[in-house]
Amino acid sequence: KNETTVTEFILLGFSSNPALQLCLFGLFSVLYSATLMGNALVFVLICLDYRLHSPMYLFLCHLSIVDICYASNNVPHMLRNLLGQGRTISFAGCGTQIHLYLIFALTECVLLAVMSYDRYVAICHPLRYALIMNWRLCLTLAAVSWAFGFVFGTLQASLALHLPFCGPCEVDHFFCEILAVLKLACTDTTANKVLIFAVCVCFLLFPLALILISYLHILATILRIRSAPGWHKTFSTCGSHLTVVGLFYGNAIFMYMGPQSSNSSGREKVLSLFYSLVSPCLNPLIYSLRNKQVKEALMKLQRRRRVFHS
């Protein structure tokens, strides 16, 4: 009866050292700008160039949208805090961050699995690729990715935000990450943690198993390719996707399914920073801008700009 309802949280962030905060602000601002520009460029190129209107680039387009939204959910508020503009966030704002964070993270989990299936069909069944990966199926898979992310993200966020929070109100993180916020609940959170683990099994382990199965079939097909150019093209495309998959799923499994300890807040901040900034910044470089067709589309766009300005 003496408990006080929490109406806002204080985000502790990384450090209270002003010099370090200024350095981090500069570094994170550069990474955030690169994330926005890189993913926006991929999105524009895919929309403008008809040669990129294929299933693979449709999924890349959705991945770019997810990365832009994912970074924009957490990073602007973090940059504001690093400038000393206040570390508080309202309960509603914190709930919004948790909700959107879960939606975009879970959507990306499904999208990466869908993209591996697309590569499997393209390499293992090239003659039937257009028939199998028709536009109806591709749009359905993209819609299902967003729908799964929304439904299960909303479920987790709703259960977490309906818990009683009665202080302290200091979140040992740079944004309202669900594990960090659950530590502040003044009730038993076992049910929430069991749900998080179950969702991790469904959205991390199961898709990862499907991805590995797809790539085992792809590897078997690659070994039957005799031409060097065919090897190079296949490894270039699949290697990019495997790099993204390894970074994304590996860190997620380590963060949400690894052993929790009382000193794990620093690890959680670093891993969350990877998801919020590093991965969205690297995805356009690893996955799209190294691609020959995307490079050609970029050069075509540059030629258009020169002609327009001249």
Secondary structure, 3 states (H helix, E strand, C coil): CCCCCCCEEEECCCCCCHHHHHHHHHHHHHHHHHHHHHHHHHHHHHHHCHHHCCHHHHHHHHHHHHHHHHHHHHHHHHHHHHCCCCCEEEHHHHHHHHHHHHHHHHHHHHHHHHHHHHHHHHHHCHHHHHHHCCHHHHHHHHHHHHHHHHHHHHHHHHHHHCCCECCCCEECCCCCCHHHHHCCECCCCHHHHHHHHHHHHHHHHHHHHHHHHHHHHHHHHHCCCCCHHHHHHHHHHHHHHHHHHHHHHHHHHHHHCCCCCCCCHHHHHHHHHHHHHHHHHHHHHHHHCCCHHHHHHHHHHHHHHHHHHC
